[in-house]
Amino acid sequence: MSERVTPLEWSSRGDGYRKALKYMVGRMKGNIHTYRTPWEKLNEAGVDGIEWHSMVVIGGRPGTGKTLIKDQIIREGFKLNKGQNIRVLEFTLEMVSEKARLREFCSVAQKSYKYLCNSDKEEGALKVEDLEKCRDYAIEASKYPVDEIEMPPSIAEFEVTIEKYLNQYATVEDGKKIYSNTVITLDHSILIKGINKQELLYELGETCTKLKRKYPIIFIILSQLNRAVEAPERNEDGKYGNYILESDLFGADALLQHADLVIGINRPKMKFINFYGPERFIIEDNSVLVFHFIKCRNGDTRMSFFRAKYKTMEIEEMETPPRHIVAKRSK
């Protein structure tokens, strides 16, 4: 006997119009906000920030700064988005919490990781005043509602944990459940438990979409790139192949269709690229990052330049570099 199939529910398109108009009025009156990030270039690629009920995918090679970007979005988010009733749930599957917090202290103290571990020969021994600065920051930052999960979940565990989290911190007003605006990060998409990674990513995308429709969530998913980006011809000066493309994301088809914002990160000097892309942007040093806004569902695709301050674990915006002009040969 075939399995009994339950019909799907439908709603009038008029409901969609009413919700859209309500959203517009809320934005106009300043009652509805997006989640602003520390960088105007990223905010402009979205809708003055990242809209709630959305999914962001950040892809890049190891060492390009994906985790730095995610950490800074969280670290500065509470001050940039006051009054939005924000919580954060981080699935930190790749790095233990204490190491991640040490990296955070680098930004606070403006000192290197090695210095904070009392092992930087150039800067010398860790000073009491820097330790106190980190302690004071930790006391203040601990007041923010940020929670972590370090055990790799299955897709089912990922879903039920998020549902439990949202419901646990919900409040009730006039008989209606009000959920906290919640940023959920996943620091490595393929560390979710599962055997077939491609199939797993499809399930992850579908699960995130189901949850973001139901709750005021922003997912920030970090992803690796396919090995195609390592091809020597893609790392020659002045080639279109220098750019991070949507097909470069690991499991691109699985994640792209569900994501609202997709950012491909490149660090050209890692591959000895001096003149980036057909425009031949001059890459000064190893700190230059290129953000390729591959998909912006409600914004504009673009390419922007940033600088990584790896010593203090920060990312900052920079001006678009000048171009290297190739002189034309005379006939």
N, C-alpha and C positions, 0 to 999 in steps of 0.2 A: 504494500500500500504506500502510495506517495505521501510525502510529508505535507501536512496541512499548511497552507500559505495564508498569512494574514494580510489583507489589503493595506497599502500605505495610506497615511493621512494626507489630506490636501487642504490648502487654505486659499482664500481669495487673493488675487493680485492686489485688490484694494487694501488688504492688510499691509502689504509691502509698501504701497504709496504712503499710508498713514505713518508707518514706522520711519520711512525715509524723511518725511516732512518733520516729524517729531525730532529726529536726529539733527536736521538742519536748524530748527529753532533752538535746540539745546546748544549747538555750536555757536549760533548767533548771539545767544544770551550769555555765553561763557559758562554754561552749566555742564557741558560735555567737553572733555579735553582728550588729546592724544598723549602718549607717553613720550616726553622729550628726552633726547639723548644729548651727550656733551658736545655734539658736532653739528653745526648748522647745515653742512653739506649732506649729512645723513637725514636730518630733519626735513630738508627740502625735497629729498628723494621720496619721502613719504607724504603725509598730510600734516605738515608742521610737527613732525614726529611720527611715532608708530601708533597706528590705531589699535584700540582694544578689539578683541575678537579676530586676531590675526596671527600669522605664523611667519617668522623670519628665519631664513637659512643663510648661514655664513660659511662659505667654503674656501679652503686654501690649503697650500702645501704645509707640512709641519714647519714650524718656525716662522710663519708669516705674521703671527700675532692674533689669531682668532680668539684665543682665550683672553688675551689682554683686552680686546674690544668688548667681549662679553662682560668681563669683570668690571670694566670702567662704566659700561651702561648701567650695571647694577649698583656699583659703588656711588655714583653721582646721581642716580635716579631719584632717590628720596628728596634730595634738596631741590632738584629741578622740577619735581612734580608734586609739590606740597598740596595737601588737601584732597588728594585723589584716592585715599583709603587703599593704599598699595601694600600687598604682600609679595614675597618672592619665595619660590620653591625651586631649589637647584638640585638637579641630578648630576652630582660631581663624581663621575665614574672613572675619570682618568687621573685625577690628582687628589691626594688626601687633603683634608680641610686645613690642617695646620700649615702645609706648604703653600696653599693658595692664600692664606691669611698673611704669611710672611711676604709674599709678593705684593699684597695690598699695602703692607707697612712700608715697602720700598717707595711707594708714591707719597705716603704720609711723611716719612722722614727725609725724602729726597736723597736716599742713599741706596747703595747696591745691595743685592741679596746676600752676597758674600760678606759685606760689612755687617749686616744685621745678624749674620751667623758667626760674627767675630773671627772671620778668616780672610779679610781683605788686607793684604800686606801694604798696599798703597795708602789706604785710608786709615790704617791702624786699628787699634782695639775699639770695640763698641763702647760708646760713651753713655754714661748714665742718663744724660739729658735726652739722647735719642731714644733710649729705652723707655723713658718716661713719656716722651711724645707719642710713642706707639701705644703705650698703656692707656694714656688719656683718650686716644682715638678709639681704642678697642672698647672702652667703657661707654663712650658715646654711641659708637656704631652698633653695639650690642642691643641698643634700645630699638633698633629697626627690626621689623618682623621678617627676618630672612631665615629660612629653614633649609636643611640639606639632607640629601639621601645619597649614601655612598655605595650601596649595593646595586649591582646591575639588575634591572627588572626585566621581566618578559613584557610583551606588549599588553597582555591582560593585567599584569601587576601595575604597569605604568598608568593604565586607564583608571583602575579602581582606586589607586593611591591618590591620584589627582582629584577624583570625585569626592573621596573622603576628606581630603584637605580643604577643598572649596566649601563643602558642607559644614565642616567643623568650625570654620571661622565666619560662617554666614550669620547674619542677624535677621530679625523679623520686624517689619514695620507695616502696620495696618494689615496684618495677616499675610503679608507677602515677604518671601525670603529674599534678602539683599546679600549678594555675594561681594567679597572684596575683589578689587581689580588685582589680578595676580599675574606676575611675570614668572614663567616656568622655563628654566634653561636645561638643556641637555648637552653636555660638553663633548660628546662623541657619538654620532648617530648609530654607528655600527657596534657600539658596546652594549646595545640592548640584547638581551638573551635571545638566541635563535640560531638555527643552522643555515638556512638559505638567506643570505644577507639581502639580496635583491627583493625577495618576497617580504622580508621583514620591513624594509623601508617603505614598501607599498602599504603595509599594515600600519606602520607608524604614521604615515601621511594621512591615511583615512581616519585613524584614531584622533590625531590632532585636529583635523577638520570637524569631526563630530563634537569634540570637547569645546572648541573655540566658538562653535555655533551656539552652544548651550550656556557657556559661562564667559564672563569678561576676562579673557585670558590673552596674553601675548606669549607665544612660544618663541624661544630663541634656540635654534638647533645648529650645532656646529658639525661640519661635514668635511671629510677629506676629498681630494681630487683623484680622478683616474690617472693611470700611469701615462696616458697620452701626452700630458703636459711636460713630461721629461724628455720627449723626443728632441734630439739635438737641433733639428731644423726649426723648432718652435722657440728656441732660445738664441737665435741669431739676431743681431741688431736690426732694428727697423722692420720687423716682420709682423704681419697681422696675427700670426700664431703666438706672439708674445702675450696677447690678451687672454684673459680667462673667459671661456665661453660656457654657455649653459650645458653643453655636452660634456664638459670637463668635470662637473660635479659627480661624485660617486652616487650612483643610483639616481641620475638626473631626472629621468622620466617619472620616477616614483615620488620625488620630492617637489619638483617644479610645479606640477599641476595643483598641488595643495598649498604651496607657499604664496604669500602675498608680497613679500619682499625677499629677493635673492641677491646676495652680495658675494662676488668672487674676489678674494684678496690675493694680490701678487706682491712679491718682494724682488724686483728685477735683478738687483745686484747679487742675490743668492745664486743666480745662474749667469753671472757676468754679463748681463745686458746693460749696455751703456746708453743706447738710444732706443727708447721704448715705443714699439708699434710703428705703423706707417708714418705717423706724425713726427716720429723720432724725438720724443721728449727726452731731454738730457737728464739722466739719473746720476745725481751727484755721489751718493754713497749708499751704504747698506741699510740705512735707516728709512729710506723712502718706500712707502707702501702705496699701491694703487688699488683703489676700491672700484670694482666694476659692478655697477648696479644693473644686474642682468635682467631682473624682473621687478617692476614696480607696479603692482596692480592698480593703485590709485594715485600714482605719481609719475615721474619721468625717469626713464633709463638714462644713465650718464656714466662718466668716468671721472673720478676725483682723486686727488693726491693727499696723502697724509704722511706724517713722520712718526716713527716709533722711537720712543725713548726707553730702550730696553733696560737701562740701568735702574730707572725709577718706575718701570712697568706702566708707562702711560702712552697714549696715542694723542697726537695733536694734528689739527688741520695745517696745511701748508698751501702756498700759492702753486698754481699750475706751472711746472717747470718750462723754461724756454725750449724751443725746438732747435735741433741740429740741422742746419741747412746745408744740403749737398750742392756744391757748385756744379753748374752745368758745363759740360765740356764744349769748347768752341769747335765749330766745324772746320 
